[in-house]
Amino acid sequence: MKKFLLLFALVGLFSSCDKLDELTKFEMDFNQRVVIPSSSGIDLPFDVYTPETETNSSSEFEVNDTRKDLIEEIVLTKLSLFVNSPEGEDFSFLESIVVYMSAEDLPEIEIAWNNEVAATAGPLLELNTTSEDLKEYIKKDSYTLRLKTVTDEFLSSDYEIDVASTFFVDAKILGL
């Protein structure tokens, strides 16, 4: 009987630990806008930068019952691009794109890419993402994205591109 109670207690302890662990996992979403200028060179790489993006990480962590020092890992799970204008346009003008992230006192790191954008690409483009731990970048007050693009068409007008990123955060619950 004692073995049964001990086994029951252990199962309950581990299942409640799993439930508590799930409470420390959440997502952070960021949205930026960049402009790819008209008459960009064809088949020549050029860079486009997002404005500095405030992470508001301290308040985001607090809402999720954690703190910066308790973050175990932050991974980019999704990075999507959407053609905002010109209306009705798509990403068929792109040959390739690589997205880099930088933050104060940290080296620039490649976080997303599509090395062969399809000629049939629509107005929404999902990029491949890195599995690198980006916690040091998101824990900073702000970060910047650099989009290294290569076009395969002449652009007659500026393209406004919305950049939506989702980061998965895994943290400890107030030190547990």
FENLIN-V653423 format. One record per residue. N is the residue number from 1. RES is the residue in one small letter. BURIAL is + if it has 16 or more other ideal C-beta (glycine too) atoms within 10 Angstrom, else -. Layout:
n=N res=RES burial=BURIAL
n=N res=RES burial=BURIAL
//
This chain:
n=1 res=m burial=-
n=2 res=k burial=-
n=3 res=k burial=-
n=4 res=f burial=-
n=5 res=l burial=-
n=6 res=l burial=-
n=7 res=l burial=-
n=8 res=f burial=-
n=9 res=a burial=-
n=10 res=l burial=-
n=11 res=v burial=-
n=12 res=g burial=-
n=13 res=l burial=-
n=14 res=f burial=-
n=15 res=s burial=-
n=16 res=s burial=-
n=17 res=c burial=-
n=18 res=d burial=-
n=19 res=k burial=-
n=20 res=l burial=-
n=21 res=d burial=-
n=22 res=e burial=-
n=23 res=l burial=-
n=24 res=t burial=+
n=25 res=k burial=-
n=26 res=f burial=+
n=27 res=e burial=-
n=28 res=m burial=+
n=29 res=d burial=-
n=30 res=f burial=+
n=31 res=n burial=-
n=32 res=q burial=+
n=33 res=r burial=-
n=34 res=v burial=+
n=35 res=v burial=-
n=36 res=i burial=+
n=37 res=p burial=-
n=38 res=s burial=-
n=39 res=s burial=-
n=40 res=s burial=+
n=41 res=g burial=-
n=42 res=i burial=-
n=43 res=d burial=-
n=44 res=l burial=-
n=45 res=p burial=-
n=46 res=f burial=-
n=47 res=d burial=-
n=48 res=v burial=+
n=49 res=y burial=-
n=50 res=t burial=+
n=51 res=p burial=-
n=52 res=e burial=-
n=53 res=t burial=+
n=54 res=e burial=-
n=55 res=t burial=+
n=56 res=n burial=-
n=57 res=s burial=+
n=58 res=s burial=-
n=59 res=s burial=-
n=60 res=e burial=+
n=61 res=f burial=+
n=62 res=e burial=-
n=63 res=v burial=-
n=64 res=n burial=+
n=65 res=d burial=-
n=66 res=t burial=+
n=67 res=r burial=-
n=68 res=k burial=-
n=69 res=d burial=-
n=70 res=l burial=-
n=71 res=i burial=+
n=72 res=e burial=-
n=73 res=e burial=-
n=74 res=i burial=+
n=75 res=v burial=+
n=76 res=l burial=+
n=77 res=t burial=-
n=78 res=k burial=-
n=79 res=l burial=+
n=80 res=s burial=-
n=81 res=l burial=+
n=82 res=f burial=+
n=83 res=v burial=+
n=84 res=n burial=-
n=85 res=s burial=-
n=86 res=p burial=-
n=87 res=e burial=-
n=88 res=g burial=-
n=89 res=e burial=+
n=90 res=d burial=+
n=91 res=f burial=+
n=92 res=s burial=+
n=93 res=f burial=+
n=94 res=l burial=+
n=95 res=e burial=+
n=96 res=s burial=-
n=97 res=i burial=+
n=98 res=v burial=+
n=99 res=v burial=+
n=100 res=y burial=+
n=101 res=m burial=+
n=102 res=s burial=+
n=103 res=a burial=+
n=104 res=e burial=-
n=105 res=d burial=-
n=106 res=l burial=-
n=107 res=p burial=-
n=108 res=e burial=-
n=109 res=i burial=-
n=110 res=e burial=-
n=111 res=i burial=+
n=112 res=a burial=+
n=113 res=w burial=+
n=114 res=n burial=+
n=115 res=n burial=-
n=116 res=e burial=-
n=117 res=v burial=+
n=118 res=a burial=-
n=119 res=a burial=-
n=120 res=t burial=-
n=121 res=a burial=+
n=122 res=g burial=-
n=123 res=p burial=-
n=124 res=l burial=-
n=125 res=l burial=+
n=126 res=e burial=-
n=127 res=l burial=+
n=128 res=n burial=-
n=129 res=t burial=+
n=130 res=t burial=+
n=131 res=s burial=-
n=132 res=e burial=-
n=133 res=d burial=-
n=134 res=l burial=+
n=135 res=k burial=+
n=136 res=e burial=-
n=137 res=y burial=+
n=138 res=i burial=+
n=139 res=k burial=+
n=140 res=k burial=+
n=141 res=d burial=-
n=142 res=s burial=-
n=143 res=y burial=+
n=144 res=t burial=+
n=145 res=l burial=+
n=146 res=r burial=+
n=147 res=l burial=+
n=148 res=k burial=-
n=149 res=t burial=+
n=150 res=v burial=+
n=151 res=t burial=+
n=152 res=d burial=-
n=153 res=e burial=-
n=154 res=f burial=-
n=155 res=l burial=+
n=156 res=s burial=-
n=157 res=s burial=-
n=158 res=d burial=-
n=159 res=y burial=+
n=160 res=e burial=-
n=161 res=i burial=+
n=162 res=d burial=-
n=163 res=v burial=+
n=164 res=a burial=-
n=165 res=s burial=+
n=166 res=t burial=-
n=167 res=f burial=+
n=168 res=f burial=-
n=169 res=v burial=+
n=170 res=d burial=+
n=171 res=a burial=+
n=172 res=k burial=+
n=173 res=i burial=-
n=174 res=l burial=-
n=175 res=g burial=-
n=176 res=l burial=-
//
